[in-house]
Amino acid sequence: MDCRLSVLVVSRTPSLLNRLLESFPSACSLPLADVEILCSWNGSIVDEAFIHVPDGLLFRVVSRAPYHFAANVNSLVRLAQAESLLLVNDDVILDRGSVDSALAAMASQAQVALIGSHLRGLDGRLTHAGILFDCFASPFHYLESLVSADHTFVLRDEARVVAASGALMLIRRSALVQLRMNEAYCVCGEDVEFCLDVCEILGSKILCLPEFSGVHEAESTRSSMPGQGANSSDQVLLKARRKRFERRAGCKVLIDEWRLQRDVACLCVREGHKSLPGVALMAVTLLRSGLWISWRVVSSVLSRFARC
């Protein structure tokens, strides 16, 4: 089998998984024989019998381990055959042609190791178009639920980001094999840390592509699972990783991130999407990031002079 795309999905709910599988053929024009869909099933044996696979899809349940997103994904990667990996939540509904758009973008840009998606809720509001960090090193989905998914700002050309949601992303297999998901996370955060690793350790780019899209009700799966709420140890772990990233990542990466933060802040002020405290937090974040980048640039220049 000449596999060109491996789809990795972790699921415990047949109704959600069935809906995802039904959306796949229209999202990807690759011959179905060239695509494998590997599932880590966390549900019951009884529920597994209700999984319905559309004709032609090569779907396999290859793991029945308890739910732990990072560990489940790492186990799936070891079995994946394709160089292009589509990581997708079972509660995502893929848009027509969306996977094709991501595959084309990755094939044309060798320096890109990961492509993030644009996701929306059932109400048409944006739920994800990339991840930014505030001045406390906490991640957030910028413009989440603040604008419609077809807002002109959202539909701009592909944007370089430092992190994207693991709900739907296209990854080069070599990147995920080398870095792996950090299994120290209990509930969430491993996808964001993986993105930071891609930018810092591999020196590769991450793009968010408007055409790589779908419907996703954020946390609809985790909210139905006990013990899957916010986890303080995960927050501490991710904040520490973000601070290391700020110290080690290239200045160009940080500058691109700052520009996106600036553009988002300007939009929020111009269209009144944030309250006064929210605007103040964005301003402090921009100021802190700008000062830190300036310090990094000056330090780099001085160190070069010192070596001369």
N, C-alpha and C positions, 0 to 999 in steps of 0.2 A: 504493500500500500504506500503510495506516494502522498503522504499527509502534508497538506499545506497550511492547515489551521487546526489548532487544538483548543477547544472550548473547555474551560474549567469552571465548574459550578458546584457550590456547596448548598445542599438543600435538605429540608425535612418536611416540606409541605407539597404534596402532589399537585394541588390546584394551582399553586404559583409556578411550579416547575413546568407543568403542562402549558400554561399560558406563555412562558418564556420560549419553550420549544416550538410552539405554534408560530411565534413571531420570527423565528430564525430564518426560514427559507427566503422570505422577502427581504431580509436585511443583508444577506450574503449571496452573491451570484456565483461563488465557486461551485464546481460540481460537488454534489453532496458526498460523493465517494472520496473526495479529497479533504473532508472535514471530519474530525472525531470530536465527540462531546463526552467528556469524562466527568462523572459525578461522584462526589463524596456524600453519601446518603446518611443523614443523622436521624432520620425518622424511624418509625416502627416498620416491621416486616409487613404488617397488615396494610399500612398506608402505601408502602412501596408498590404493592400490587395495583394501585390506582394510577401509577405513572403511565401516561399515554404518549407514545413517541410517533410523530408524523412519519408517514411512509418515506423511506429513503434516508432518514437521518441515522447516522452511526452513533448511537447513544449507548453508553455502558456505565453501570454503577460499578466502580472499581474499588471503592472503600466504604466501609460501614462503621467507621470510628465515631466516637462521641464528638459533639460539636466543639471545635476550637479552630477558629478561622485560619490562623497562621499555620498550625500543624496540618489542617486539612488541605490547604493550598499546597504546602510543601510536598505532601504525599502525592498529590495529583501531578505536580510538575515532574516528579521522577518517572512518571508513566507516560508523559506527553511525548509525542513523536515529532510534532511540527516545530519550526523555529519561531512562528508567530503564535502567541498565546492570547486568547481572549478570556479575560477574567470577568465574570459577570454574576451578579446576584440573581437568585431565583425570582425575586420580586421585580425584576426589570422587564419591560416590554420594549423590544427593539424596534426602532423606526425603519421603514423601508430604505434599503441602500446604505444604512448607517455603518455596517461592518465593512462594506466595500470601500467607503470613504476613508476609514482608518487604515485599512490595508494599503490603499494607494498612497496615502500620505507617508506611511512608514517606509514603503518601498522606494520612495523618491528622495528620502533624507536619511542617509546612513548614520548621521550623528544623533538621530532621535532614537531613544531606547524605549520610550513609553509614550503612548497617546491617551490622554484623558478625554472624557466625554462631557457633553452637555445633557443634563437630565432635568426633567420637569415633573411636577405633580399632576394628578388627574385634573386639577383645576387650571392647568396651563401655566402655572407660576414656576419660575426657575427654582430648582432645588440644588443644582450643582453645575458649576462651570470652572472649577478650579478651587484651590485652597490657599488662603493667605494666613499670616500669623499676626497677632496683635503685639503690643509692646510687652506683654507678660509671657510671650512665647507660646500662647495658646492658639491652636488652629481654628479656623472658621471657614465655612463656605460663603464666599463673598456674594452679596446680593440675594442670598437665599430667601425665597418667598417675598422679595421686595419688588421684583419686576416680572413681567411676563417673559416666557422663554423665547418669544420672537421680538424682544426689545432690540433696537438697532445696536445698542452697546454689546449685547450678548452675541449678536450675529456678526460681529466684526471678524476680520481674518483670524486664523489660528493664533493663539496667544501662548507665549512661553511662560510656564509656571514652574514652581519648585515642588508642587504636590497636587495630586488629584485623588478622587475617590476610587476605592477599590470596588465600588458597586458596578462599574463598567470601565475597563481599561484594556488596551492592547499593549502587550509587552513582548520584547524580544526574549526568547527562551534563554539565551546565553546570559542575559542580565539577571533573570530570576534564579537560574541555576547557581550563578556565582554569588549572589547576595543573599538569597532566601528571605522569607518572611521571618521576622524576629518572634519566636514563640514565647518570649517572656511576657508579651501582652496577654492579659486575661480576657478582655472584652473587645477592645478596639484600639486603633492607633498603629497597628503593624503596616497597614497600607501606606499611611503617611510617612512613617519612618523609611519604608522601602523606597519611596519617591526621593526622599532626601539623600539616601544612599546612592541612588542612580545619578543624581546631580553631582554630589561631592566625590564619592569614591570612584565611580566610573567616568566622571566628567562628561556624561551624556546629557542630551536635552530631553525635556518633557514638554509636549505641546497639548493644549486643549483645543479640540476641533469641533466647531459648531455642528457640522454635518454628522458627527459621530454621536448619535443622540437616541433618546428613548424616554419612556415614562418610568418614574420611580418614586414611590411614596417613601420618603426617607424613614429609615428605622422600622418599616412595616414588619419585617421579619424578626428583628431583635426584640421589638416591643412585645411580641407574643411569647418570648422565651424567658423563663425565670433566670435571674442572675445576670441579665444582659444589659443592665442599666449603666449609667456613668460609673466609672471605676477610678478611684483616686490614685491607685498605684500606676495605672496606665497613663494618667495625666502627668504624674511626676516623671515617668520614664520618657514620655514624648517631649516634655518641656526641656529636659536635659539634653535630648538628642538635638532639638532645635537650636539650643545654645551652642552646642559643638559645631553644628552646621554653620552658624553665623561666624564662628572663628575660622573655619577651615575652607568654606566654599569660595570659589573664585569671585572676585569683585564684579565681574560682568554679570554673573548670575544674580548677585544681590542687587545690582543696579536695575536689571530687568524686572525683578520682583518689586522694587521700590516704585518704578514707573507704573506698574499695574495697580499698586496700592494707591498711588496718586490719582490715577484715572478713575478708580472706583470711588474714592473720597470726593472728587469733583462732581461726579454724577450724583452721588447721594445728597450733596449740598445743593446742587442745582435743581434737583427734582424733589427735594424734601423727603427723602426716604429714611432719614435718621433723626432722632431726637437730639437735643442739645448735648446731653451726656455722650451719646453715640458719636456725634461729630467731634467732640473733644477727645474721645479715645482715639479716633482715627488720626486727628491732628498730632497727638502725642506719639502715636506709632510712627507716623511719617517723619516727625522730627528726630525721634530716637534712631530710626533706621538710617536717615540721612547723615546724622552725626557719626554713626558707627561706620558707614561706608566711607565717609571722608577720612576717618581715622585709619581704616584699612588701606586706603589708597596712599595716604601720606606715609604710613609706615612702610609700605612696599617700596615707595620711591626712595626713602631714606636708607633702607637696607641695601638697595642697589648701589647707591652712592658709596656706602660704607665698604662694599666689596671691591670698588674700583681703586 
